[in-house]
C-alpha cells in the first residue's frame, strides 16, 4: 500500500497521514555491473587458474577481485534509490532495496526543514551516506533537489528526494501540529 501524497491537506485542514517520496540514480547500476564483473573475474581466477607462479599471487588476485567486486556491488546497490517517509512522529530515510542504511529522526527533534535546490555528490565527497564536519550528515543518491533538516541539538541532515518542496511542507505541517499540541497542554 503506497501513500504517495504531495503534502496536500485533507478537507479538515490536517496534513496527510503519511508522505512518501523517493529519489533514484540509475547510473549507480553501471557501477554495480562493474562490481559484478570484478566478482566474476575473481571466481573465474579461482576456478580456472592460469597462474604458474605459485599459490600466493593467485590467492591475492582472487581475494582482491572478490573483495573489490563485493564492495562495489553492495556499496552501489545500497544507494541506487532512497525512500523518505514522513508521518506524525518520524522522518524516516531508507536506502536501497533492503532499506539499509536507515535513519529515523523523531519530529520532536526537528527544529525546521528547508529545500535545497542543488545537492551534488561533489559537495559531499561522493554518493551514499556521508558526513562532513562543516555540513552535517547526508544521503546523496543523485544530483538535484533535496531536504535539509535542522535538529534541536544543532546537527543538520540532508537527503536528496524528488519533490523536496512537498517533503518540507509535510514536515513543517507536522511541526506546527506538534507545536499546537504542546501549547495546549
ABEGO torsion letter per residue (X at the ends): XBBBBAGBBBAAGBBBABBBBBBBBAAAAAAAAAAAAAAAAAAAAAABBABAAEAAAAAAAAAAAAAAAAAAAAAAAAAABBBBBBBAABBBBBBEAAGOBBBBBBAAABABBBBBABBBAAAAGEBEBBBBAAAEBBBBABBEBBBBBBBAAGBBBBBBBBGAAAAAAAAAAAAAAAAAAAAAX
